[in-house]
């Protein structure tokens, strides 16, 4: 496969476009490594694919970036548009291409994930979508985070499931087992099959099938009572009571309470759209999902609101199980291909699914209610965007930055007199915390020990570890420069010179000469250090060592007076702690501090649960038990001779020497 993007070579591009038929089907765009970038469908494949490469057709930044990487286009012809939609859904689910995300991701709304890839699945809340194993199941994204956490907490009280991600003890279950809140997963006191059956029941809650689950549990309770198993019947009764409390205050007045339906509506401004999807089952609102999409440009130009709703529904139901698909979907705007989507969903569900655009009476009022919620979310988003934009503009003015600091990285150190020294890296994108990009560091400097701390050396270590991989970039730049030189030699030929080609090369050369223009897509526009001049000087020294002092703007914020320091400036900047730019730095600083302290506490807690014997190579858990059973305490083990240690069953001469030398280095 050619390593040259098709958009840079019109002749192969036109040849490939002519091969694509004007029939319904699916197209796959690949990069130079044959990885799939994007999967799409169309009723006329050639027309749709050609629209990506027209100079007159504006593209969104996301799609423009994708098109610049396409080196090959494949297509699969289908008989009907509905078959194309079904094939697209299956291929996206299988390959999960990076650019097949219309919706804004991760940091806005959380999901619930069930890790079916594990023998004993876990259930937890995450903001990282499509990041785990393909067998794992995601539900959401949920708008009401507080309600979601309360629901998950109630589920953990009602059902006996694992409460901890990792076992607390090695040889026995924790207190949750004695309280009946965990079936002893850590010690495998329950089989994976039995445990997964419980998780399947819990999944019904997040599928909107709580009513069906209550009916099933009621039948099980009656059967247990008939079998005189009153303890089991009482436990199931408590589960039913807990599940009924989930929807007590969420009744939605509709003429037919037996129909399961979804209602979707949006509110949009010139740039963004906030979409709300209400899941209504048996007259109860069981879920309120939220999505966030770019409106101005999508794919091949401005997008209609109905097309946004259609794409949201397609993406949402692609990963949904058949039982989660409702029999009725109410939409605010007519869908461009509503009949095709209804046919596809009907086939998946095994029964008729209708898509309605209600105009009057109760269903139209429901859509209006969903729209009002979307409007409130859009207004909140607009206020947040305006506040963050104002803060970034003010910060760029304070620090004299050439562009807005859209990606800010904050660093902080946490320890207690040198013990368990750790660091945090937090990331703010467009003024908003992007927790999926946070990172922890354990300080490895051997000179930082209990009783001897050094924040300057710790920060220097973290910054070096963060940016040392940038030293690989010159090789990448050399390769790209070589390609550009070849293109330049072609252009120097009078027969092939065009202004367009020259402009393209100039743009590529500009990108290579400017690392901050995202040779690395995670390159920060600003680095914020928690501290004063000393911490800042330590970081600047590392950046100079890596030849990055001109490429990575860095600033520090001192806590006491909220003073902002710049490299090589002896005095702090003349700023007001309450002005928007400084407030943004304070939010980054406080988040970095919180994240570092939490990780430090976690490390300290882990250390408290560890035995010194864990640090001895070759001394496993069973041999530790034998040693402690023989000597009764670690103090006696420390004072024992090699000969005495070797007398313990299972402890040979070699291991006894290892133990002795550990306590007597």
ROGUNU-218453 format. One record per residue (C-alpha): residue number from 1; x, y, z. Coordinates in Angstrom, 1 decimal, always signed. Example, Ala and Ser with C-alpha at 12.3 -4.5 7.8 and 13.67 -1.06 7.14 Angstrom:
<sites>
1;+12.3;-4.5;+7.8 .
2;+13.7;-1.1;+7.1 .
</sites>
This chain:
<sites>
1;+0.0;+0.0;+0.0 .
2;+1.3;+3.5;-0.9 .
3;+2.4;+5.7;+2.0 .
4;+1.3;+8.8;+0.1 .
5;-2.1;+10.3;+0.9 .
6;-4.6;+10.2;-1.9 .
7;-5.4;+13.9;-1.5 .
8;-1.8;+14.7;-2.4 .
9;-1.8;+12.7;-5.6 .
10;-4.9;+13.5;-7.8 .
11;-4.3;+10.9;-10.5 .
12;-4.5;+7.8;-8.4 .
13;-7.4;+9.4;-6.5 .
14;-9.4;+10.0;-9.6 .
15;-8.7;+6.6;-10.9 .
16;-9.9;+5.0;-7.6 .
17;-13.0;+7.2;-7.5 .
18;-14.0;+6.0;-11.0 .
19;-13.8;+2.4;-9.8 .
20;-16.4;+3.0;-7.1 .
21;-20.0;+2.3;-8.4 .
22;-23.1;+4.5;-7.9 .
23;-24.8;+1.8;-5.8 .
24;-25.7;+1.5;-2.1 .
25;-23.0;+0.0;+0.1 .
26;-20.3;+0.6;+2.6 .
27;-16.9;+2.3;+2.2 .
28;-13.7;+1.8;+4.3 .
29;-10.9;+4.4;+4.4 .
30;-7.5;+3.1;+5.3 .
31;-4.1;+4.8;+6.1 .
32;-0.6;+3.8;+5.0 .
33;-0.4;+1.0;+7.6 .
34;-3.7;-0.5;+6.4 .
35;-5.5;+0.5;+9.6 .
36;-9.2;+1.5;+9.1 .
37;-9.7;+5.2;+9.7 .
38;-13.4;+5.5;+8.9 .
39;-16.4;+3.3;+7.9 .
40;-19.4;+4.9;+6.2 .
41;-22.5;+4.0;+4.2 .
42;-24.3;+5.6;+1.3 .
43;-27.0;+5.0;-1.2 .
44;-24.6;+6.2;-3.9 .
45;-21.1;+5.2;-3.0 .
46;-19.1;+7.2;-5.6 .
47;-20.9;+10.4;-4.9 .
48;-20.5;+10.1;-1.2 .
49;-16.8;+9.3;-1.3 .
50;-16.0;+11.9;-3.9 .
51;-17.5;+14.6;-1.6 .
52;-14.6;+14.2;+0.8 .
53;-12.0;+15.2;-1.8 .
54;-13.7;+18.3;-3.4 .
55;-11.8;+21.5;-2.9 .
56;-15.1;+23.4;-2.9 .
57;-16.5;+21.3;-0.1 .
58;-15.8;+22.5;+3.4 .
59;-14.8;+19.8;+5.9 .
60;-14.8;+19.8;+9.7 .
61;-11.3;+19.8;+11.3 .
62;-11.9;+16.2;+12.4 .
63;-12.8;+15.0;+8.9 .
64;-10.1;+17.1;+7.2 .
65;-7.5;+15.4;+9.5 .
66;-8.8;+12.0;+8.5 .
67;-8.9;+12.7;+4.8 .
68;-5.2;+13.8;+4.9 .
69;-4.3;+10.3;+6.1 .
70;-6.3;+8.2;+3.6 .
71;-4.1;+6.2;+1.2 .
72;-6.7;+3.6;+0.1 .
73;-10.5;+3.3;-0.2 .
74;-12.3;+0.0;-0.2 .
75;-16.0;-0.6;-0.8 .
76;-18.6;-3.3;-0.3 .
77;-21.8;-3.1;-2.5 .
78;-25.1;-4.2;-1.0 .
79;-28.5;-4.7;-2.5 .
80;-30.4;-2.2;-0.3 .
81;-29.7;+0.8;+1.9 .
82;-31.0;-1.1;+4.9 .
83;-28.3;-3.8;+4.3 .
84;-25.7;-1.1;+4.0 .
85;-26.7;+0.3;+7.4 .
86;-26.6;-3.2;+9.0 .
87;-23.2;-3.9;+7.5 .
88;-21.9;-0.5;+8.6 .
89;-23.0;-1.2;+12.1 .
90;-21.3;-4.6;+12.2 .
91;-18.1;-3.4;+10.7 .
92;-17.9;-0.4;+13.1 .
93;-18.6;-2.7;+16.1 .
94;-15.8;-5.1;+14.9 .
95;-13.1;-2.5;+14.0 .
96;-14.0;+0.5;+16.1 .
97;-12.4;+3.1;+13.8 .
98;-11.0;+6.2;+15.5 .
99;-12.9;+8.7;+13.3 .
100;-16.3;+7.0;+13.5 .
101;-17.3;+9.2;+16.3 .
102;-19.8;+11.9;+15.4 .
103;-20.4;+12.7;+19.0 .
104;-18.2;+14.5;+21.5 .
105;-16.7;+11.9;+23.7 .
106;-15.4;+10.9;+27.1 .
107;-15.1;+13.9;+29.3 .
108;-18.7;+15.3;+29.1 .
109;-20.9;+12.4;+30.2 .
110;-20.1;+9.1;+32.0 .
111;-20.9;+5.6;+31.1 .
112;-21.5;+2.4;+33.1 .
113;-19.4;-0.5;+31.9 .
114;-19.7;-4.2;+32.7 .
115;-16.5;-6.1;+32.0 .
116;-17.8;-9.3;+30.5 .
117;-14.2;-10.0;+29.3 .
118;-13.4;-11.1;+32.9 .
119;-14.4;-14.3;+34.6 .
120;-15.9;-12.2;+37.4 .
121;-17.2;-9.1;+35.7 .
122;-16.9;-5.7;+37.4 .
123;-19.4;-2.8;+37.2 .
124;-18.2;+0.7;+37.4 .
125;-18.6;+4.2;+36.1 .
126;-16.1;+5.5;+33.4 .
127;-15.7;+8.4;+31.1 .
128;-13.5;+6.4;+28.7 .
129;-15.7;+5.1;+25.8 .
130;-14.5;+2.3;+23.5 .
131;-11.2;+1.9;+25.4 .
132;-11.6;-1.6;+26.9 .
133;-12.0;-5.1;+25.6 .
134;-14.6;-5.6;+22.8 .
135;-16.5;-8.0;+25.0 .
136;-17.2;-5.3;+27.6 .
137;-20.5;-3.6;+27.5 .
138;-21.1;+0.1;+27.9 .
139;-24.4;+1.8;+28.9 .
140;-25.0;+5.5;+28.5 .
141;-23.8;+8.2;+28.3 .
142;-25.8;+9.4;+31.3 .
143;-26.6;+13.1;+31.9 .
144;-27.6;+12.9;+35.6 .
145;-24.3;+11.7;+37.2 .
146;-25.6;+11.9;+40.8 .
147;-28.6;+9.7;+39.9 .
148;-26.3;+7.3;+38.1 .
149;-24.0;+7.0;+41.2 .
150;-27.0;+6.5;+43.5 .
151;-28.4;+3.8;+41.2 .
152;-25.0;+1.9;+41.1 .
153;-24.8;+2.2;+44.9 .
154;-28.2;+0.8;+45.3 .
155;-27.4;-2.1;+43.0 .
156;-24.4;-2.9;+45.1 .
157;-26.6;-3.0;+48.2 .
158;-29.4;-5.0;+46.7 .
159;-27.3;-7.6;+44.9 .
160;-24.4;-9.6;+46.3 .
161;-21.5;-8.6;+43.9 .
162;-17.8;-7.8;+44.2 .
163;-17.4;-4.5;+46.0 .
164;-13.6;-4.0;+45.4 .
165;-11.6;-3.9;+42.2 .
166;-8.8;-5.8;+44.0 .
167;-8.9;-8.3;+47.0 .
168;-8.1;-6.8;+50.4 .
169;-6.6;-10.0;+51.7 .
170;-4.7;-12.8;+50.0 .
171;-6.1;-15.8;+51.9 .
172;-9.6;-14.8;+53.1 .
173;-12.5;-12.6;+52.1 .
174;-13.1;-9.2;+53.6 .
175;-16.0;-8.0;+55.8 .
176;-18.3;-7.5;+52.7 .
177;-18.5;-11.3;+52.5 .
178;-19.6;-11.7;+56.2 .
179;-22.2;-8.9;+55.6 .
180;-23.6;-10.8;+52.6 .
181;-22.7;-7.9;+50.2 .
182;-20.1;-10.0;+48.3 .
183;-20.2;-13.7;+47.4 .
184;-16.4;-14.1;+48.0 .
185;-15.2;-13.4;+44.5 .
186;-11.6;-12.9;+45.6 .
187;-11.4;-16.4;+47.0 .
188;-13.6;-17.9;+44.2 .
189;-16.2;-19.0;+46.7 .
190;-18.8;-18.7;+43.9 .
191;-18.4;-20.1;+40.4 .
192;-18.0;-17.7;+37.4 .
193;-21.2;-19.1;+35.9 .
194;-23.3;-18.3;+39.1 .
195;-21.8;-14.9;+39.4 .
196;-22.3;-14.0;+35.8 .
197;-26.0;-14.9;+36.2 .
198;-26.2;-12.2;+38.9 .
199;-24.5;-9.7;+36.7 .
200;-27.0;-10.5;+33.9 .
201;-29.8;-9.6;+36.2 .
202;-28.1;-6.3;+37.1 .
203;-27.5;-5.5;+33.4 .
204;-31.3;-5.5;+33.0 .
205;-31.5;-2.4;+35.2 .
206;-29.2;-0.5;+32.8 .
207;-31.0;-1.9;+29.8 .
208;-34.2;-0.2;+31.0 .
209;-35.8;-3.6;+31.8 .
210;-36.3;-3.1;+35.6 .
211;-40.0;-4.0;+35.3 .
212;-39.2;-7.3;+33.5 .
213;-36.5;-8.0;+36.2 .
214;-39.0;-7.4;+39.0 .
215;-41.4;-9.9;+37.4 .
216;-38.7;-12.5;+37.1 .
217;-37.6;-12.0;+40.7 .
218;-41.2;-12.2;+41.9 .
219;-41.6;-15.6;+40.2 .
220;-38.3;-16.8;+41.8 .
221;-39.4;-15.5;+45.3 .
222;-42.7;-17.4;+45.0 .
223;-40.9;-20.6;+43.9 .
224;-38.4;-20.3;+46.8 .
225;-41.3;-19.8;+49.3 .
226;-43.1;-22.9;+47.9 .
227;-39.9;-24.8;+48.4 .
228;-39.8;-23.6;+52.1 .
229;-36.5;-21.7;+51.3 .
230;-37.6;-18.7;+53.3 .
231;-34.1;-17.2;+53.6 .
232;-33.7;-17.0;+49.8 .
233;-37.3;-15.7;+49.4 .
234;-36.6;-12.9;+51.9 .
235;-33.4;-12.0;+50.1 .
236;-35.2;-11.8;+46.8 .
237;-38.0;-9.8;+48.4 .
238;-35.5;-7.2;+49.6 .
239;-34.1;-7.0;+46.0 .
240;-37.5;-6.3;+44.6 .
241;-38.1;-3.6;+47.2 .
242;-34.9;-1.9;+46.3 .
243;-35.5;-2.1;+42.6 .
244;-39.0;-0.6;+42.9 .
245;-37.5;+2.4;+44.7 .
246;-35.5;+3.3;+41.6 .
247;-38.4;+4.6;+39.6 .
248;-40.8;+5.8;+42.4 .
249;-40.6;+9.5;+41.4 .
250;-40.0;+9.2;+37.7 .
251;-43.5;+8.5;+36.3 .
252;-44.1;+9.9;+32.8 .
253;-47.8;+10.5;+31.8 .
254;-48.4;+8.7;+28.5 .
255;-51.6;+7.1;+27.1 .
256;-50.0;+3.7;+26.8 .
257;-47.8;+2.6;+29.7 .
258;-47.1;-0.8;+28.2 .
259;-45.1;+0.5;+25.2 .
260;-41.3;+0.9;+25.6 .
261;-40.2;+4.0;+23.7 .
262;-37.3;+6.4;+23.3 .
263;-37.8;+10.1;+22.8 .
264;-35.0;+12.2;+21.3 .
265;-34.6;+15.9;+20.7 .
266;-31.8;+18.5;+20.4 .
267;-31.0;+22.1;+20.9 .
268;-28.3;+23.7;+18.6 .
269;-26.5;+26.9;+18.1 .
270;-24.1;+27.9;+15.3 .
271;-21.4;+25.4;+16.4 .
272;-22.7;+22.8;+18.8 .
273;-25.7;+20.6;+19.4 .
274;-26.8;+19.1;+22.7 .
275;-28.9;+16.0;+22.2 .
276;-31.1;+14.4;+24.9 .
277;-32.6;+10.9;+24.7 .
278;-35.2;+9.8;+27.2 .
279;-35.7;+6.1;+27.8 .
280;-39.3;+5.4;+28.9 .
281;-40.3;+1.9;+29.9 .
282;-43.8;+1.0;+31.2 .
283;-44.5;+4.7;+31.8 .
284;-41.3;+5.3;+33.8 .
285;-38.3;+7.4;+32.8 .
286;-35.5;+4.8;+33.4 .
287;-32.6;+6.7;+31.7 .
288;-31.7;+10.1;+30.4 .
289;-28.8;+10.0;+28.0 .
290;-26.9;+13.0;+26.7 .
291;-24.8;+13.5;+23.5 .
292;-22.8;+16.5;+22.3 .
293;-22.0;+17.0;+18.6 .
294;-20.4;+19.6;+16.3 .
295;-23.0;+21.2;+14.1 .
296;-21.2;+23.7;+11.8 .
297;-19.5;+21.1;+9.6 .
298;-20.0;+17.4;+9.5 .
299;-18.4;+15.2;+6.7 .
300;-19.3;+17.0;+3.5 .
301;-20.7;+20.3;+4.7 .
302;-23.4;+21.8;+6.9 .
303;-25.6;+19.1;+8.4 .
304;-29.4;+19.1;+8.9 .
305;-30.8;+18.6;+12.4 .
306;-32.7;+15.5;+11.4 .
307;-29.4;+14.0;+10.1 .
308;-27.8;+14.6;+13.5 .
309;-30.6;+12.8;+15.2 .
310;-30.4;+9.9;+12.8 .
311;-26.6;+9.5;+13.3 .
312;-27.0;+9.7;+17.1 .
313;-29.6;+6.9;+16.9 .
314;-27.5;+4.8;+14.6 .
315;-24.4;+5.1;+16.9 .
316;-26.5;+4.5;+20.0 .
317;-28.3;+1.4;+18.8 .
318;-25.2;-0.1;+17.1 .
319;-23.9;-1.2;+20.5 .
320;-27.3;-1.9;+22.1 .
321;-28.6;-5.4;+22.6 .
322;-31.8;-6.4;+20.8 .
323;-33.8;-6.3;+24.0 .
324;-32.7;-2.7;+24.6 .
325;-34.3;-1.4;+21.4 .
326;-37.7;+0.1;+22.0 .
327;-40.7;-0.6;+19.8 .
328;-41.4;+3.1;+19.4 .
329;-39.0;+6.0;+18.8 .
330;-40.2;+9.6;+18.9 .
331;-38.0;+12.1;+17.1 .
332;-38.1;+15.9;+17.1 .
333;-37.2;+16.3;+13.4 .
334;-37.9;+13.9;+10.5 .
335;-35.0;+11.6;+9.8 .
336;-33.5;+11.6;+6.2 .
337;-33.5;+7.8;+6.2 .
338;-36.0;+7.1;+8.9 .
339;-37.6;+4.1;+7.1 .
340;-34.3;+2.5;+6.5 .
341;-33.4;+2.9;+10.2 .
342;-36.8;+1.5;+11.3 .
343;-36.3;-1.5;+9.0 .
344;-32.8;-2.2;+10.3 .
345;-34.0;-1.9;+14.0 .
346;-37.0;-4.1;+13.3 .
347;-34.8;-6.9;+11.9 .
348;-32.5;-6.6;+14.9 .
349;-35.3;-6.6;+17.5 .
350;-37.3;-9.3;+15.8 .
351;-40.5;-7.2;+15.9 .
352;-41.8;-4.0;+14.3 .
353;-40.1;-0.8;+15.4 .
354;-41.7;+2.5;+14.4 .
355;-40.1;+5.9;+14.2 .
356;-42.6;+8.8;+14.7 .
357;-42.3;+12.6;+14.4 .
358;-45.3;+13.6;+16.6 .
359;-46.9;+17.0;+16.0 .
360;-49.8;+17.0;+18.4 .
361;-51.1;+15.8;+21.8 .
362;-49.2;+13.9;+24.4 .
363;-46.3;+12.5;+22.4 .
364;-45.5;+16.0;+21.0 .
365;-45.5;+17.3;+24.5 .
366;-43.0;+14.6;+25.5 .
367;-40.7;+15.7;+22.7 .
368;-41.1;+19.3;+23.8 .
369;-40.1;+18.3;+27.3 .
370;-37.0;+16.5;+26.0 .
371;-36.2;+19.6;+23.9 .
372;-36.4;+21.9;+26.9 .
373;-33.9;+19.7;+28.8 .
374;-31.6;+19.8;+25.8 .
375;-31.9;+23.6;+25.7 .
376;-30.9;+23.9;+29.4 .
377;-27.9;+21.7;+28.7 .
378;-26.9;+23.8;+25.7 .
379;-27.2;+27.0;+27.7 .
380;-25.0;+25.5;+30.5 .
381;-22.5;+24.3;+27.9 .
382;-22.5;+27.8;+26.2 .
383;-21.8;+29.5;+29.6 .
384;-19.0;+27.1;+30.3 .
385;-17.5;+27.5;+26.8 .
386;-17.7;+31.3;+27.1 .
387;-16.1;+31.3;+30.6 .
388;-13.3;+29.0;+29.4 .
389;-12.7;+30.9;+26.2 .
390;-12.5;+34.2;+28.1 .
391;-10.1;+32.6;+30.6 .
392;-7.9;+31.2;+27.8 .
393;-7.8;+34.6;+26.0 .
394;-6.9;+36.4;+29.3 .
395;-4.2;+33.8;+30.0 .
396;-2.7;+34.1;+26.5 .
397;-2.6;+37.9;+27.0 .
398;-1.0;+37.6;+30.4 .
399;+1.7;+35.2;+29.2 .
400;+2.0;+36.7;+25.7 .
401;+1.3;+33.4;+24.0 .
402;+0.8;+33.3;+20.2 .
403;-2.3;+31.1;+20.4 .
404;-4.9;+30.1;+23.0 .
405;-3.6;+27.5;+25.4 .
406;-6.1;+24.9;+24.4 .
407;-4.2;+22.0;+26.1 .
408;-2.8;+22.9;+29.5 .
409;-0.8;+20.3;+31.6 .
410;-0.5;+20.8;+35.3 .
411;+2.1;+19.1;+37.5 .
412;+2.4;+18.7;+41.3 .
413;+4.4;+16.6;+43.8 .
414;+3.0;+14.9;+46.9 .
415;+4.8;+13.1;+49.8 .
416;+5.3;+13.1;+53.6 .
417;+8.9;+14.0;+54.4 .
418;+10.0;+12.1;+51.3 .
419;+8.0;+9.0;+51.8 .
420;+5.8;+7.6;+49.0 .
421;+6.8;+10.5;+46.8 .
422;+4.5;+10.7;+43.7 .
423;+3.6;+13.2;+41.0 .
424;+0.5;+14.0;+39.1 .
425;-0.1;+15.2;+35.5 .
426;-3.5;+16.7;+34.8 .
427;-4.8;+17.9;+31.5 .
428;-7.3;+20.6;+30.7 .
429;-8.7;+20.8;+27.2 .
430;-10.3;+24.1;+26.2 .
431;-10.4;+25.0;+29.9 .
432;-12.2;+21.7;+31.0 .
433;-10.6;+18.8;+32.9 .
434;-9.9;+15.9;+30.5 .
435;-9.6;+13.1;+33.1 .
436;-9.0;+10.4;+30.5 .
437;-5.6;+12.0;+29.9 .
438;-4.5;+12.2;+33.5 .
439;-1.4;+10.4;+34.6 .
440;+0.4;+9.4;+37.8 .
441;+4.1;+9.1;+38.4 .
442;+6.0;+7.3;+41.1 .
443;+9.2;+9.2;+41.9 .
444;+12.2;+6.9;+41.1 .
445;+15.0;+9.1;+42.3 .
446;+17.0;+7.0;+44.8 .
447;+18.0;+10.2;+46.7 .
448;+14.4;+10.9;+47.7 .
449;+13.8;+8.7;+50.7 .
450;+12.0;+8.9;+54.1 .
451;+13.3;+12.0;+55.8 .
452;+14.8;+13.5;+52.6 .
453;+12.5;+15.2;+50.2 .
454;+13.4;+17.2;+47.1 .
455;+10.5;+18.7;+45.1 .
456;+12.9;+20.3;+42.6 .
457;+14.5;+17.0;+41.7 .
458;+11.1;+15.3;+41.7 .
459;+9.6;+17.8;+39.2 .
460;+12.7;+17.6;+37.0 .
461;+12.4;+13.8;+36.9 .
462;+8.7;+14.0;+36.0 .
463;+9.2;+16.6;+33.2 .
464;+12.1;+14.6;+31.8 .
465;+10.0;+11.4;+31.7 .
466;+7.0;+13.3;+30.2 .
467;+9.0;+14.9;+27.3 .
468;+12.0;+12.6;+26.7 .
469;+10.0;+10.7;+24.0 .
470;+10.0;+14.0;+22.1 .
471;+13.6;+13.2;+21.2 .
472;+12.2;+10.7;+18.7 .
473;+10.5;+13.4;+16.8 .
474;+13.6;+14.6;+14.8 .
475;+13.7;+11.2;+13.1 .
476;+10.0;+11.5;+12.2 .
477;+10.7;+15.1;+11.0 .
478;+13.7;+13.8;+8.9 .
479;+11.5;+11.2;+7.2 .
480;+8.8;+13.8;+6.4 .
481;+11.5;+16.3;+5.2 .
482;+12.8;+13.6;+2.9 .
483;+9.3;+13.2;+1.4 .
484;+8.9;+16.9;+1.0 .
485;+12.3;+17.2;-0.7 .
486;+11.2;+14.6;-3.2 .
487;+8.0;+16.5;-3.9 .
488;+10.0;+19.8;-4.2 .
489;+12.3;+18.2;-6.8 .
490;+9.2;+17.3;-8.8 .
491;+7.8;+20.8;-8.5 .
492;+11.1;+22.3;-9.6 .
493;+10.4;+20.7;-13.0 .
494;+8.8;+23.4;-15.0 .
495;+6.3;+21.1;-16.5 .
496;+4.8;+20.2;-13.2 .
497;+4.9;+23.4;-11.2 .
498;+1.6;+24.6;-9.7 .
499;+0.8;+27.1;-7.0 .
500;-1.4;+24.5;-5.2 .
501;+1.4;+22.0;-4.9 .
502;+3.9;+24.6;-3.7 .
503;+1.3;+25.8;-1.1 .
504;+0.8;+22.2;+0.1 .
505;+4.6;+21.7;+0.6 .
506;+5.0;+25.0;+2.4 .
507;+2.2;+24.0;+4.8 .
508;+3.9;+20.6;+5.4 .
509;+7.3;+22.2;+6.0 .
510;+5.7;+24.7;+8.4 .
511;+4.2;+21.8;+10.3 .
512;+7.5;+20.0;+10.6 .
513;+9.4;+23.1;+11.7 .
514;+6.8;+23.7;+14.4 .
515;+6.5;+20.8;+16.9 .
516;+3.7;+22.7;+18.7 .
517;+1.5;+22.3;+15.7 .
518;+0.9;+18.7;+16.7 .
519;+3.6;+16.5;+15.3 .
520;+2.5;+15.0;+18.6 .
521;-1.2;+15.3;+19.1 .
522;-0.7;+15.3;+22.9 .
523;+1.7;+18.3;+22.8 .
524;+0.8;+20.9;+25.5 .
525;+0.2;+24.5;+24.7 .
526;+1.2;+25.4;+28.2 .
527;+2.8;+23.6;+31.2 .
528;+1.8;+24.8;+34.7 .
529;+4.0;+24.0;+37.7 .
530;+2.7;+24.1;+41.2 .
531;+5.3;+26.1;+43.0 .
532;+7.5;+29.2;+42.9 .
533;+10.8;+30.2;+41.2 .
534;+12.7;+27.2;+42.5 .
535;+10.4;+24.6;+41.0 .
536;+10.1;+26.6;+37.8 .
537;+13.9;+26.8;+37.4 .
538;+14.3;+23.0;+37.9 .
539;+11.7;+22.4;+35.1 .
540;+13.2;+24.9;+32.7 .
541;+16.7;+23.3;+33.2 .
542;+15.2;+20.0;+32.0 .
543;+13.5;+21.6;+29.0 .
544;+16.8;+23.3;+28.0 .
545;+18.5;+19.9;+28.3 .
546;+15.9;+18.5;+25.9 .
547;+16.1;+21.5;+23.6 .
548;+12.5;+22.2;+24.2 .
549;+12.7;+25.5;+26.0 .
550;+11.4;+27.4;+22.9 .
551;+8.7;+24.9;+22.1 .
552;+7.0;+24.3;+25.5 .
553;+5.7;+27.4;+27.3 .
554;+6.0;+26.9;+31.1 .
555;+4.7;+28.9;+34.0 .
556;+4.5;+28.4;+37.8 .
557;+1.9;+29.4;+40.3 .
558;+2.9;+30.0;+43.9 .
559;+0.2;+29.2;+46.4 .
560;+0.5;+31.9;+49.1 .
561;-0.2;+35.0;+47.1 .
562;-1.3;+33.3;+43.8 .
563;+1.8;+34.7;+42.1 .
564;+2.5;+33.8;+38.5 .
565;+6.2;+33.3;+37.5 .
566;+7.8;+33.1;+34.1 .
567;+11.2;+31.7;+33.3 .
568;+14.1;+34.1;+33.6 .
569;+11.9;+36.7;+35.2 .
570;+13.0;+37.6;+38.8 .
571;+9.6;+39.0;+39.8 .
572;+6.1;+37.6;+39.5 .
573;+3.8;+39.1;+36.9 .
574;+1.5;+41.9;+37.8 .
575;-1.7;+39.9;+37.9 .
576;-4.9;+39.8;+39.9 .
577;-5.7;+36.5;+41.6 .
578;-9.4;+36.9;+40.6 .
579;-8.9;+37.6;+36.9 .
580;-10.1;+34.9;+34.5 .
581;-6.6;+33.7;+33.3 .
582;-5.2;+33.3;+36.8 .
583;-8.4;+31.6;+37.9 .
584;-7.9;+29.0;+35.1 .
585;-4.3;+28.4;+36.4 .
586;-5.7;+28.1;+39.9 .
587;-8.2;+25.4;+38.7 .
588;-5.4;+23.5;+37.0 .
589;-3.2;+23.8;+40.1 .
590;-5.9;+22.7;+42.5 .
591;-6.8;+19.7;+40.3 .
592;-3.1;+18.7;+40.0 .
593;-2.8;+19.0;+43.8 .
594;-6.0;+16.9;+44.4 .
595;-4.9;+14.2;+42.0 .
596;-1.4;+14.0;+43.5 .
597;-2.6;+13.8;+47.1 .
598;-5.2;+11.1;+46.3 .
599;-2.5;+9.0;+44.6 .
600;-0.1;+9.5;+47.5 .
601;-2.8;+8.4;+50.0 .
602;-3.5;+5.4;+48.0 .
603;+0.2;+4.4;+47.9 .
604;+0.5;+5.0;+51.7 .
605;-2.6;+2.8;+52.4 .
606;-1.2;+0.1;+50.1 .
607;+2.1;+0.2;+52.0 .
608;+0.3;-0.2;+55.4 .
609;-1.2;-3.4;+54.2 .
610;+2.1;-4.8;+53.0 .
611;+4.5;-6.9;+55.0 .
612;+8.3;-6.3;+54.9 .
613;+8.5;-10.0;+53.9 .
614;+6.9;-9.1;+50.6 .
615;+10.1;-7.4;+49.6 .
616;+12.2;-10.5;+49.8 .
617;+12.7;-12.1;+46.4 .
618;+11.5;-15.7;+46.2 .
619;+9.5;-15.5;+49.5 .
620;+5.9;-16.2;+48.5 .
621;+2.8;-16.1;+50.6 .
622;+2.8;-19.7;+51.8 .
623;+6.5;-19.5;+52.9 .
624;+5.7;-16.2;+54.7 .
625;+3.0;-18.1;+56.6 .
626;+5.4;-20.8;+57.5 .
627;+8.0;-18.4;+58.7 .
628;+5.5;-16.4;+60.9 .
629;+4.1;-19.7;+62.3 .
630;+7.6;-20.8;+63.3 .
631;+9.0;-17.5;+64.7 .
632;+5.7;-15.7;+65.6 .
633;+6.9;-12.2;+64.6 .
634;+9.1;-10.4;+62.1 .
635;+11.4;-9.2;+64.9 .
636;+12.3;-12.9;+65.7 .
637;+12.8;-13.5;+62.0 .
638;+15.2;-10.5;+61.8 .
639;+17.2;-11.8;+64.7 .
640;+17.4;-15.5;+63.5 .
641;+20.6;-16.9;+62.0 .
642;+20.9;-18.5;+58.6 .
643;+20.9;-21.9;+60.3 .
644;+17.8;-21.2;+62.3 .
645;+16.0;-19.9;+59.2 .
646;+16.9;-23.0;+57.2 .
647;+15.2;-25.2;+59.9 .
648;+11.8;-23.9;+58.8 .
649;+10.0;-26.3;+56.5 .
650;+10.1;-25.1;+52.9 .
651;+12.9;-22.7;+53.5 .
652;+16.2;-24.0;+52.0 .
653;+19.7;-22.8;+52.6 .
654;+19.7;-20.4;+49.6 .
655;+16.4;-18.7;+50.6 .
656;+17.5;-18.5;+54.3 .
657;+20.6;-16.6;+53.1 .
658;+18.4;-14.2;+51.1 .
659;+16.2;-13.6;+54.1 .
660;+19.2;-13.0;+56.4 .
661;+21.0;-10.6;+54.0 .
662;+17.7;-8.7;+53.6 .
663;+17.6;-7.9;+57.3 .
664;+21.4;-7.6;+57.5 .
665;+22.6;-5.8;+54.4 .
</sites>
